[in-house]
Amino acid sequence: METDVSAELVRETGTSMEAIIRHLNGSLPDWLPDYRLKILDGNAIGASEHRLKPLRDCNSAPLPGQSLVVLDLSLMLAIDVFLCVDAHAQERSLLHKVLTTIEEDDVWIADRNFCTLNFLSGIVARKGYFIIREHQCFPWYDASEFRHIGSVEGGKVFEQTVKVSDDEGYLSNIRRVKIILDETTRDGDSEIFILTNLPTKVANALLVAQIYRKRWTIETLFQILTEIFNCEIKTLGYPKAAVFAFCVALVSYNILSVVLAALRSIHGIKKIEQEVSSYYLADEIRGTYRGMMIAIPPSEWKVFAKMNLIELTNILRDLADRVNLVLFASHPRAPKKTRRVLKRTRPSKRPHVSTAKILSQK
């Protein structure tokens, strides 16, 4: 299975599901009306087992490949994927493929690893926009003084204008937003910088900071792919097979997004986003699928293939109206309690103990 075929599976089915969600009016509110927000992030497929003969004498973990995934923030659909079977390749090596898909009025949201001069100027050349965290090596000069704009959840926001010189002259003056964080990041950063070419009248610095925070939405996608849809099959050592399985999991995620969109169209956005668990929905489908395949003959499913868009969305709304949401209620995790960490050292004279003996002594 060639990687282009796997990627096209995601694109083609994503286009069909986008039409369904839009006709359902099940999309999330637009942060920037008239603009399409796309989140870009990379994902390395986990190590496989050493089942292949060339891997049996290898002590290191064999990585079958990686991908760049594009998430539509309003539709919550994975609308595109760029695959690479070389797990050691730099994510930036795939950016030239991403540039060919950029459309006018796209707003690309990404982490600092994608903050390169060629990528940012390429976005502007195609009449797109970006909200990307600044990489420390990104070149700029002639910065204006920082202006205090206000505060958002998590920190104080400042803004300045900087000049950037690129070969084609697409990046001249861009905005540089600084967020002084209330708490440091896991990397120890106390402040972060975000670059954007969006006009101030479209998105002020506070809105830019809030939109960038939504970048973590794609991390939830990767978590769902791993924990619910088992996108990393340990036995798949062949890279092309591993990335195909990852793309099938992406399609499954998109189908779940259509189900959630149908529920939002009936029960409201707030209720579904805050009270319904994606895990319990997927678990329900997993539990009933085999029984349905046995009890319902294949001929009965053909009716869905013959439906047009209006008929399909009508039946989705009808089914969503019958769902008992109580069965799929989410259980938000309580704040973690601060616990005293015990440092344990293994004694050399008694490297192991009997749990049963310890329990009987207690």
Secondary structure, DSSP 4 states (H G I P E B T S, - for coil): --HHHHHHHHHHHHHHHHHHHHHHT-PPPPSSTT-EEEEEEEEEPPP--S-SGGGTT--SPPP--EEEEEEETTTTEEEEEEEES-TTS-GGGGHHHHHTT--TTEEEEE-GGG--HHHHHHHHHTT-EEEEEPPTT---B-PPPPEEEEEETTEEEEEEEEE---TTS--SEEEEEEEEESS--TT--SEEEEEE---TTT--HHHHHHHHHGGGHHHHHHHHHHHTS----TT--SHHHHHHHHHHHHHHHHHHHHHHHHHHHHH-HHHHHHHB-HHHHHHHHHHHHHHHHHHS-GGGGHHHHT--HHHHHHHHHHHHHT--GGGGB--PPPPPPP-PPPP----SS-----HHHHHHH-
